[in-house]
Amino acid sequence: AKLEEGYSIRAVAAQFEINKNTIVEWKKRIEIKKTRVRKPSKINDDALREDVEKYPDAYQYERAARFNCGVSSIGAALKRLNITVKKRR
């Protein structure tokens, strides 16, 4: 905020009693933050919900085989949909 008001990096560093390099690094970190562009999921959300309803006791590797993807992709999709599937004992 002080930098936006026109204060120099040295003046701000002196005021807060920190090294000027700290402010430079903070400034870089703020400027670089951008949202990551991700490719869309290979797994259709509605199809996965149906699969969970149809096969509630299926293992993730079985779902992965049905959806032709990796087990970690199934796990990530289930997490994204807030679906927790625990095996009954």
N, CA and C atoms as an extended XYZ file, in Angstrom:
267
Properties=species:S:1:pos:R:3:atomname:S:1:resname:S:1:resid:I:1 pbc="F F F"
N         0.828       -1.187        0.000 N   ALA     1
C         0.000        0.000        0.000 CA  ALA     1
C         0.872        1.251        0.000 C   ALA     1
N         1.940        1.219        0.781 N   LYS     2
C         2.834        2.376        0.848 CA  LYS     2
C         3.524        2.606       -0.494 C   LYS     2
N         3.892        1.504       -1.169 N   LEU     3
C         4.540        1.645       -2.473 CA  LEU     3
C         3.584        2.275       -3.477 C   LEU     3
N         2.308        1.898       -3.396 N   GLU     4
C         1.307        2.459       -4.299 CA  GLU     4
C         1.078        3.939       -4.022 C   GLU     4
N         1.328        4.356       -2.795 N   GLU     5
C         1.176        5.769       -2.431 CA  GLU     5
C         2.367        6.600       -2.891 C   GLU     5
N         3.380        5.950       -3.456 N   GLY     6
C         4.515        6.686       -3.998 CA  GLY     6
C         5.785        6.612       -3.168 C   GLY     6
N         5.750        5.910       -2.050 N   TYR     7
C         6.951        5.767       -1.232 CA  TYR     7
C         7.943        4.849       -1.939 C   TYR     7
N         9.235        5.100       -1.720 N   SER     8
C        10.253        4.244       -2.325 CA  SER     8
C        10.384        2.956       -1.513 C   SER     8
N        10.977        1.960       -2.142 N   ILE     9
C        11.193        0.682       -1.461 CA  ILE     9
C        12.087        0.891       -0.238 C   ILE     9
N        13.113        1.727       -0.388 N   ARG    10
C        14.026        1.991        0.738 CA  ARG    10
C        13.291        2.653        1.903 C   ARG    10
N        12.413        3.600        1.582 N   ALA    11
C        11.679        4.311        2.638 CA  ALA    11
C        10.747        3.361        3.390 C   ALA    11
N        10.075        2.495        2.637 N   VAL    12
C         9.162        1.529        3.262 CA  VAL    12
C         9.952        0.540        4.115 C   VAL    12
N        11.097        0.081        3.590 N   ALA    13
C        11.940       -0.859        4.337 CA  ALA    13
C        12.418       -0.227        5.641 C   ALA    13
N        12.810        1.021        5.577 N   ALA    14
C        13.278        1.713        6.783 CA  ALA    14
C        12.139        1.888        7.787 C   ALA    14
N        10.959        2.216        7.287 N   GLN    15
C         9.816        2.433        8.177 CA  GLN    15
C         9.444        1.160        8.936 C   GLN    15
N         9.468        0.020        8.237 N   PHE    16
C         9.077       -1.251        8.867 CA  PHE    16
C        10.271       -2.029        9.426 C   PHE    16
N        11.457       -1.451        9.284 N   GLU    17
C        12.697       -2.050        9.779 CA  GLU    17
C        12.921       -3.461        9.237 C   GLU    17
N        12.793       -3.569        7.928 N   ILE    18
C        13.093       -4.835        7.247 CA  ILE    18
C        14.026       -4.541        6.076 C   ILE    18
N        14.643       -5.579        5.562 N   ASN    19
C        15.561       -5.435        4.444 CA  ASN    19
C        14.786       -5.076        3.179 C   ASN    19
N        15.363       -4.219        2.345 N   LYS    20
C        14.670       -3.813        1.117 CA  LYS    20
C        14.467       -4.991        0.166 C   LYS    20
N        15.368       -5.968        0.222 N   ASN    21
C        15.221       -7.148       -0.644 CA  ASN    21
C        13.953       -7.935       -0.307 C   ASN    21
N        13.560       -7.904        0.950 N   THR    22
C        12.322       -8.569        1.365 CA  THR    22
C        11.134       -7.957        0.643 C   THR    22
N        11.098       -6.645        0.583 N   ILE    23
C         9.992       -5.962       -0.099 CA  ILE    23
C        10.015       -6.265       -1.589 C   ILE    23
N        11.202       -6.284       -2.174 N   VAL    24
C        11.326       -6.595       -3.607 CA  VAL    24
C        10.780       -7.996       -3.884 C   VAL    24
N        11.132       -8.962       -3.032 N   GLU    25
C        10.653      -10.339       -3.211 CA  GLU    25
C         9.144      -10.432       -3.016 C   GLU    25
N         8.603       -9.739       -2.024 N   TRP    26
C         7.152       -9.739       -1.804 CA  TRP    26
C         6.443       -9.165       -3.017 C   TRP    26
N         7.003       -8.093       -3.554 N   LYS    27
C         6.395       -7.428       -4.714 CA  LYS    27
C         6.378       -8.376       -5.919 C   LYS    27
N         7.486       -9.094       -6.127 N   LYS    28
C         7.556      -10.062       -7.236 CA  LYS    28
C         6.512      -11.154       -7.058 C   LYS    28
N         6.405      -11.667       -5.842 N   ARG    29
C         5.487      -12.760       -5.550 CA  ARG    29
C         4.041      -12.351       -5.835 C   ARG    29
N         3.690      -11.126       -5.502 N   ILE    30
C         2.329      -10.639       -5.734 CA  ILE    30
C         2.061      -10.483       -7.226 C   ILE    30
N         3.042       -9.970       -7.974 N   GLU    31
C         2.855       -9.716       -9.401 CA  GLU    31
C         2.770      -11.004      -10.210 C   GLU    31
N         3.487      -12.036       -9.790 N   ILE    32
C         3.556      -13.275      -10.559 CA  ILE    32
C         2.302      -14.126      -10.422 C   ILE    32
N         1.588      -14.008       -9.314 N   LYS    33
C         0.421      -14.857       -9.059 CA  LYS    33
C        -0.597      -14.762      -10.188 C   LYS    33
N        -0.784      -15.856      -10.887 N   LYS    34
C        -1.802      -15.946      -11.927 CA  LYS    34
C        -2.475      -17.300      -11.789 C   LYS    34
N        -3.693      -17.398      -12.270 N   THR    35
C        -4.385      -18.679      -12.177 CA  THR    35
C        -3.825      -19.633      -13.222 C   THR    35
N        -3.716      -20.874      -12.822 N   ARG    36
C        -3.209      -21.902      -13.718 CA  ARG    36
C        -4.311      -22.358      -14.649 C   ARG    36
N        -3.992      -22.511      -15.916 N   VAL    37
C        -4.966      -23.012      -16.872 CA  VAL    37
C        -4.826      -24.527      -16.908 C   VAL    37
N        -5.898      -25.213      -16.557 N   ARG    38
C        -5.868      -26.675      -16.547 CA  ARG    38
C        -6.689      -27.215      -17.695 C   ARG    38
N        -6.265      -28.357      -18.200 N   LYS    39
C        -7.081      -28.976      -19.234 CA  LYS    39
C        -8.297      -29.609      -18.560 C   LYS    39
N        -9.410      -29.672      -19.258 N   PRO    40
C       -10.615      -30.234      -18.643 CA  PRO    40
C       -10.431      -31.710      -18.294 C   PRO    40
N       -11.151      -32.145      -17.299 N   SER    41
C       -11.059      -33.525      -16.848 CA  SER    41
C       -11.562      -34.475      -17.928 C   SER    41
N       -10.896      -35.619      -18.024 N   LYS    42
C       -11.289      -36.635      -18.991 CA  LYS    42
C       -12.568      -37.345      -18.535 C   LYS    42
N       -12.839      -37.249      -17.238 N   ILE    43
C       -13.959      -37.982      -16.645 CA  ILE    43
C       -15.191      -37.089      -16.570 C   ILE    43
N       -16.285      -37.561      -17.127 N   ASN    44
C       -17.550      -36.832      -17.077 CA  ASN    44
C       -18.128      -36.961      -15.669 C   ASN    44
N       -18.442      -35.829      -15.049 N   ASP    45
C       -18.923      -35.826      -13.661 CA  ASP    45
C       -20.210      -36.628      -13.490 C   ASP    45
N       -21.159      -36.429      -14.409 N   ASP    46
C       -22.440      -37.140      -14.304 CA  ASP    46
C       -22.250      -38.645      -14.467 C   ASP    46
N       -21.377      -39.028      -15.392 N   ALA    47
C       -21.122      -40.450      -15.615 CA  ALA    47
C       -20.474      -41.078      -14.383 C   ALA    47
N       -19.587      -40.345      -13.743 N   LEU    48
C       -18.937      -40.866      -12.534 CA  LEU    48
C       -19.946      -41.016      -11.397 C   LEU    48
N       -20.836      -40.041      -11.250 N   ARG    49
C       -21.884      -40.153      -10.216 CA  ARG    49
C       -22.744      -41.394      -10.459 C   ARG    49
N       -23.118      -41.607      -11.725 N   GLU    50
C       -23.915      -42.797      -12.074 CA  GLU    50
C       -23.157      -44.068      -11.730 C   GLU    50
N       -21.859      -44.076      -12.049 N   ASP    51
C       -21.035      -45.252      -11.793 CA  ASP    51
C       -20.968      -45.546      -10.294 C   ASP    51
N       -20.859      -44.500       -9.481 N   VAL    52
C       -20.804      -44.683       -8.024 CA  VAL    52
C       -22.130      -45.237       -7.515 C   VAL    52
N       -23.242      -44.761       -8.086 N   GLU    53
C       -24.558      -45.276       -7.681 CA  GLU    53
C       -24.747      -46.725       -8.125 C   GLU    53
N       -24.294      -47.029       -9.336 N   LYS    54
C       -24.477      -48.373       -9.893 CA  LYS    54
C       -23.553      -49.392       -9.217 C   LYS    54
N       -22.309      -48.985       -8.954 N   TYR    55
C       -21.319      -49.874       -8.327 CA  TYR    55
C       -20.773      -49.211       -7.059 C   TYR    55
N       -21.551      -49.174       -5.992 N   PRO    56
C       -21.100      -48.464       -4.783 CA  PRO    56
C       -19.888      -49.094       -4.097 C   PRO    56
N       -19.670      -50.384       -4.298 N   ASP    57
C       -18.560      -51.066       -3.626 CA  ASP    57
C       -17.347      -51.276       -4.523 C   ASP    57
N       -17.330      -50.649       -5.692 N   ALA    58
C       -16.225      -50.850       -6.632 CA  ALA    58
C       -14.957      -50.159       -6.139 C   ALA    58
N       -13.826      -50.773       -6.464 N   TYR    59
C       -12.532      -50.168       -6.160 CA  TYR    59
C       -12.234      -49.084       -7.192 C   TYR    59
N       -11.334      -48.181       -6.830 N   GLN    60
C       -11.004      -47.102       -7.768 CA  GLN    60
C       -10.331      -47.640       -9.025 C   GLN    60
N        -9.536      -48.702       -8.903 N   TYR    61
C        -8.887      -49.240      -10.098 CA  TYR    61
C        -9.916      -49.837      -11.061 C   TYR    61
N       -11.040      -50.337      -10.522 N   GLU    62
C       -12.107      -50.851      -11.387 CA  GLU    62
C       -12.790      -49.700      -12.122 C   GLU    62
N       -13.028      -48.604      -11.409 N   ARG    63
C       -13.611      -47.423      -12.057 CA  ARG    63
C       -12.660      -46.886      -13.125 C   ARG    63
N       -11.379      -46.867      -12.809 N   ALA    64
C       -10.379      -46.368      -13.758 CA  ALA    64
C       -10.399      -47.191      -15.044 C   ALA    64
N       -10.576      -48.500      -14.914 N   ALA    65
C       -10.649      -49.360      -16.100 CA  ALA    65
C       -11.895      -49.039      -16.921 C   ALA    65
N       -13.019      -48.795      -16.245 N   ARG    66
C       -14.259      -48.466      -16.965 CA  ARG    66
C       -14.172      -47.111      -17.667 C   ARG    66
N       -13.462      -46.160      -17.054 N   PHE    67
C       -13.364      -44.811      -17.628 CA  PHE    67
C       -12.104      -44.618      -18.475 C   PHE    67
N       -11.301      -45.659      -18.584 N   ASN    68
C       -10.076      -45.615      -19.383 CA  ASN    68
C        -9.162      -44.458      -18.941 C   ASN    68
N        -8.876      -44.419      -17.639 N   CYS    69
C        -7.997      -43.379      -17.105 CA  CYS    69
C        -7.232      -43.965      -15.921 C   CYS    69
N        -6.436      -43.150      -15.280 N   GLY    70
C        -5.640      -43.599      -14.148 CA  GLY    70
C        -6.417      -43.587      -12.839 C   GLY    70
N        -5.929      -44.359      -11.882 N   VAL    71
C        -6.563      -44.435      -10.565 CA  VAL    71
C        -6.526      -43.067       -9.882 C   VAL    71
N        -5.416      -42.352      -10.051 N   SER    72
C        -5.306      -41.033       -9.418 CA  SER    72
C        -6.321      -40.053      -10.002 C   SER    72
N        -6.645      -40.217      -11.287 N   SER    73
C        -7.662      -39.353      -11.913 CA  SER    73
C        -9.032      -39.608      -11.303 C   SER    73
N        -9.322      -40.880      -11.030 N   ILE    74
C       -10.599      -41.223      -10.394 CA  ILE    74
C       -10.641      -40.624       -8.992 C   ILE    74
N        -9.551      -40.770       -8.260 N   GLY    75
C        -9.486      -40.218       -6.906 CA  GLY    75
C        -9.682      -38.712       -6.900 C   GLY    75
N        -9.039      -38.023       -7.837 N   ALA    76
C        -9.168      -36.564       -7.920 CA  ALA    76
C       -10.592      -36.161       -8.289 C   ALA    76
N       -11.213      -36.905       -9.210 N   ALA    77
C       -12.584      -36.592       -9.629 CA  ALA    77
C       -13.562      -36.825       -8.479 C   ALA    77
N       -13.379      -37.912       -7.735 N   LEU    78
C       -14.252      -38.183       -6.590 CA  LEU    78
C       -14.100      -37.087       -5.536 C   LEU    78
N       -12.873      -36.655       -5.330 N   LYS    79
C       -12.629      -35.588       -4.356 CA  LYS    79
C       -13.276      -34.285       -4.826 C   LYS    79
N       -13.149      -33.990       -6.122 N   ARG    80
C       -13.737      -32.773       -6.685 CA  ARG    80
C       -15.252      -32.758       -6.509 C   ARG    80
N       -15.869      -33.938       -6.597 N   LEU    81
C       -17.320      -34.066       -6.467 CA  LEU    81
C       -17.753      -34.281       -5.010 C   LEU    81
N       -16.791      -34.264       -4.098 N   ASN    82
C       -17.066      -34.502       -2.667 CA  ASN    82
C       -17.742      -35.849       -2.431 C   ASN    82
N       -17.285      -36.846       -3.163 N   ILE    83
C       -17.817      -38.197       -2.984 CA  ILE    83
C       -16.763      -39.002       -2.236 C   ILE    83
N       -17.145      -39.502       -1.071 N   THR    84
C       -16.240      -40.377       -0.341 CA  THR    84
C       -16.850      -41.764       -0.360 C   THR    84
N       -16.098      -42.693       -0.864 N   VAL    85
C       -16.587      -44.061       -0.966 CA  VAL    85
C       -15.699      -44.923       -0.088 C   VAL    85
N       -16.264      -45.412        1.005 N   LYS    86
C       -15.510      -46.274        1.909 CA  LYS    86
C       -16.054      -47.684        1.810 C   LYS    86
N       -15.148      -48.627        1.888 N   LYS    87
C       -15.547      -50.028        1.835 CA  LYS    87
C       -16.248      -50.398        3.137 C   LYS    87
N       -17.282      -51.190        3.026 N   ARG    88
C       -17.976      -51.683        4.228 CA  ARG    88
C       -17.201      -52.862        4.785 C   ARG    88
N       -17.154      -52.953        6.115 N   ARG    89
C       -16.428      -54.080        6.732 CA  ARG    89
C       -17.390      -55.063        7.316 C   ARG    89
